[in-house]
Amino acid sequence: MKQIEDNKNTVILKEYGKNIQRLAIHIAGIEDRERRTQSAYTLVEIVKQLNPSLKQESDQKIWDDLYIMSDFTLDVDGPYPMPEKELLGKKPNRIGYPVGEVKFKHYGRNIEKLIEKAVEIEDDEEQEAAIIYIGQLMRSFHSTWNRDNFDDQIILDDIKTLSKGKLHIDFEKVKEMGLFETNTRRDFKIPVEAESSGNNRRNFSSNRRRTNNGGFSKKRR
């Protein structure tokens, strides 16, 4: 009881204010359970009317906050169970980070993921299109990181290293046709998610072209 009296003088959740908190504590002290429950529902609606921004919040959050403001003494037949007091203020679990070191940090982990997906492609033409797309990305990253002493052979060597020797493309062909130039137009589809499931293998080739409005249309034959 002393804790409840202390709460009357200390605003627990400032976004609601002292009056809403006092109402929550008052309702928690109503002896008749049915009347106490009805009053709690009414208070939730009052909170929504007084705080338009809370209309975007879920009702469960408002109910949880009423339980908190009453120091978890609000015993009603509400639509949601009372949250555990022990969880209040508990630090969330740390978010895990991808394990494993990135071999070439100037390319980043996504390039490694793209190469892993390209290795899975069985069609030779699609795989070559994937290599070209990856090479263009790697060239742009590499040129930003180091503008001096640059050669496409470096990109090919890095692709070979990252793919463990499973991806190949002729160096003379790359050099003569400028395949790794970012302004070179190629007829293949840019993969949207490098980290997609292996069962949904990305198709790097495409028979569609971009339109001026950013969408795709069928390529004219």
C-alpha positions as CSV (number, residue, x, y, z in Angstrom):
1,M,0.0,0.0,0.0
2,K,2.9,2.4,0.8
3,Q,4.3,1.8,-2.7
4,I,0.9,2.8,-4.2
5,E,0.8,6.0,-2.1
6,D,4.3,6.8,-3.2
7,N,3.3,6.3,-6.9
8,K,0.6,9.0,-6.5
9,N,3.4,11.5,-6.0
10,T,5.8,10.1,-8.6
11,V,4.9,10.2,-12.3
12,I,5.9,6.8,-13.6
13,L,5.0,7.3,-17.3
14,K,5.3,11.0,-18.1
15,E,3.5,10.7,-21.4
16,Y,0.2,10.0,-19.5
17,G,0.6,12.5,-16.7
18,K,-0.2,12.4,-13.0
19,N,-4.0,12.5,-13.4
20,I,-4.2,9.3,-15.5
21,Q,-1.8,7.6,-13.1
22,R,-4.0,8.5,-10.1
23,L,-7.1,7.2,-11.9
24,A,-5.3,3.9,-12.6
25,I,-4.4,3.6,-8.9
26,H,-7.9,4.6,-7.9
27,I,-9.5,1.9,-10.2
28,A,-7.1,-0.7,-8.8
29,G,-8.6,0.0,-5.4
30,I,-12.2,-0.5,-6.4
31,E,-13.5,-3.6,-4.5
32,D,-16.1,-4.8,-7.0
33,R,-14.3,-6.7,-9.8
34,E,-16.9,-6.1,-12.4
35,R,-17.0,-2.4,-11.7
36,R,-13.2,-2.3,-11.6
37,T,-13.0,-3.9,-15.0
38,Q,-15.5,-1.6,-16.5
39,S,-13.7,1.4,-15.1
40,A,-10.4,0.2,-16.6
41,Y,-12.0,-0.1,-20.1
42,T,-13.3,3.4,-19.7
43,L,-9.9,4.7,-18.7
44,V,-8.3,3.1,-21.8
45,E,-10.8,5.0,-24.0
46,I,-10.2,8.3,-22.1
47,V,-6.4,7.8,-22.6
48,K,-7.1,7.5,-26.4
49,Q,-9.2,10.6,-26.4
50,L,-6.7,12.7,-24.4
51,N,-3.6,11.5,-26.4
52,P,-4.4,11.3,-30.1
53,S,-0.9,10.1,-30.8
54,L,-1.6,6.9,-28.8
55,K,-4.2,5.9,-31.3
56,Q,-1.4,4.7,-33.4
57,E,-0.3,2.4,-30.6
58,S,-1.8,-1.0,-29.9
59,D,-4.4,-1.3,-27.2
60,Q,-2.1,-3.8,-25.5
61,K,0.5,-1.1,-24.9
62,I,-2.0,1.1,-23.2
63,W,-3.2,-1.7,-21.0
64,D,0.3,-2.6,-20.1
65,D,1.0,1.0,-19.2
66,L,-2.1,1.0,-16.9
67,Y,-0.8,-2.1,-15.1
68,I,2.6,-0.4,-14.7
69,M,1.1,2.9,-13.4
70,S,-0.9,0.9,-10.8
71,D,2.3,-0.8,-9.7
72,F,0.8,-4.1,-11.1
73,T,-2.1,-4.0,-8.6
74,L,-4.8,-3.5,-11.3
75,D,-6.6,-6.9,-11.1
76,V,-9.2,-6.8,-13.9
77,D,-10.6,-9.0,-16.6
78,G,-8.8,-7.2,-19.4
79,P,-8.2,-8.3,-23.0
80,Y,-4.5,-8.8,-22.3
81,P,-2.7,-10.5,-19.4
82,M,-0.7,-8.4,-16.9
83,P,2.9,-8.2,-18.0
84,E,5.5,-9.7,-15.7
85,K,6.9,-7.1,-13.3
86,E,10.3,-8.7,-13.5
87,L,10.6,-7.9,-17.2
88,L,10.2,-4.1,-16.5
89,G,13.5,-2.4,-17.1
90,K,15.2,-5.6,-18.1
91,K,17.8,-5.1,-20.8
92,P,16.9,-6.7,-24.2
93,N,19.0,-9.5,-25.5
94,R,22.0,-8.5,-27.5
95,I,21.5,-8.7,-31.3
96,G,23.9,-11.2,-32.7
97,Y,26.2,-10.2,-35.5
98,P,27.3,-12.4,-38.4
99,V,30.1,-14.6,-37.5
100,G,33.2,-15.0,-39.7
101,E,35.7,-12.5,-40.9
102,V,35.1,-10.6,-44.2
103,K,38.0,-11.6,-46.4
104,F,38.1,-8.3,-48.4
105,K,36.6,-5.6,-46.2
106,H,36.5,-3.0,-49.1
107,Y,33.9,-5.2,-50.9
108,G,31.8,-6.1,-47.8
109,R,29.9,-9.2,-46.8
110,N,27.2,-8.7,-49.4
111,I,29.6,-9.3,-52.3
112,E,30.6,-12.6,-50.7
113,K,26.9,-13.6,-50.4
114,L,26.3,-12.7,-54.1
115,I,29.3,-14.9,-55.1
116,E,27.9,-17.7,-53.0
117,K,24.6,-17.5,-54.9
118,A,26.3,-17.2,-58.3
119,V,28.2,-20.4,-57.6
120,E,24.8,-22.2,-57.2
121,I,23.7,-21.2,-60.7
122,E,23.8,-24.1,-63.1
123,D,23.2,-22.3,-66.4
124,D,26.5,-21.1,-67.9
125,E,25.1,-18.0,-69.5
126,E,23.2,-17.0,-66.3
127,Q,26.3,-17.6,-64.2
128,E,28.5,-15.5,-66.6
129,A,25.9,-12.6,-66.4
130,A,26.1,-12.9,-62.6
131,I,29.9,-12.8,-62.7
132,I,29.8,-9.6,-64.8
133,Y,27.3,-7.9,-62.5
134,I,29.4,-8.8,-59.4
135,G,32.6,-7.7,-61.2
136,Q,31.0,-4.3,-61.9
137,L,30.1,-3.9,-58.3
138,M,33.5,-5.0,-57.1
139,R,35.2,-2.6,-59.6
140,S,33.2,0.4,-58.3
141,F,34.0,-0.5,-54.7
142,H,37.7,-1.1,-55.5
143,S,38.1,2.1,-57.4
144,T,36.6,4.1,-54.4
145,W,39.0,2.3,-52.0
146,N,42.1,2.5,-54.2
147,R,42.3,4.5,-57.4
148,D,45.9,3.7,-58.1
149,N,47.4,0.6,-59.8
150,F,44.0,-0.8,-60.8
151,D,43.4,-3.6,-63.2
152,D,40.4,-5.9,-64.0
153,Q,42.7,-8.8,-63.4
154,I,42.6,-7.9,-59.7
155,I,38.8,-8.3,-59.7
156,L,39.0,-11.6,-61.5
157,D,41.6,-12.9,-59.0
158,D,39.4,-11.7,-56.1
159,I,36.3,-13.4,-57.6
160,K,38.3,-16.6,-58.0
161,T,39.5,-16.4,-54.4
162,L,36.1,-15.7,-52.9
163,S,34.4,-18.4,-55.0
164,K,37.2,-20.9,-54.1
165,G,38.0,-21.2,-57.8
166,K,34.4,-22.1,-58.9
167,L,33.6,-18.9,-60.9
168,H,35.5,-18.3,-64.2
169,I,35.3,-15.8,-67.0
170,D,37.9,-15.1,-69.7
171,F,40.1,-12.1,-68.9
172,E,40.6,-11.1,-72.6
173,K,36.8,-11.0,-73.1
174,V,36.3,-8.8,-70.0
175,K,39.1,-6.5,-71.1
176,E,38.1,-6.2,-74.8
177,M,34.3,-5.8,-74.2
178,G,34.7,-3.6,-71.0
179,L,32.4,-6.0,-69.2
180,F,33.3,-4.7,-65.7
181,E,32.7,-1.0,-66.7
182,T,29.7,0.2,-64.7
183,N,28.3,2.1,-67.7
184,T,28.3,-1.1,-69.9
185,R,24.7,-2.1,-70.6
186,R,24.1,-5.8,-69.9
187,D,21.0,-7.9,-70.4
188,F,20.5,-9.4,-67.0
189,K,18.5,-8.8,-63.9
190,I,20.0,-7.3,-60.8
191,P,19.4,-9.6,-57.8
192,V,17.2,-8.0,-55.1
193,E,18.3,-10.0,-52.1
194,A,21.7,-11.7,-51.9
195,E,20.8,-13.5,-48.7
196,S,17.7,-15.2,-50.1
197,S,17.1,-18.9,-49.5
198,G,19.1,-21.3,-51.7
199,N,15.9,-22.9,-52.8
200,N,14.8,-19.6,-54.4
201,R,17.9,-19.2,-56.7
202,R,18.0,-15.7,-58.2
203,N,17.8,-15.5,-61.9
204,F,20.5,-13.0,-63.0
205,S,19.4,-13.0,-66.6
206,S,16.2,-11.2,-67.8
207,N,14.3,-10.4,-70.9
208,R,13.0,-7.2,-69.5
209,R,14.4,-3.6,-69.6
210,R,13.9,-0.7,-67.2
211,T,11.4,2.0,-68.2
212,N,11.8,5.7,-67.4
213,N,9.4,5.5,-64.5
214,G,11.5,2.9,-62.7
215,G,9.4,-0.1,-63.5
216,F,10.0,-2.9,-65.9
217,S,8.5,-3.7,-69.3
218,K,8.9,-6.5,-71.7
219,K,11.8,-6.2,-74.1
220,R,10.8,-5.6,-77.7
221,R,11.9,-8.3,-80.1
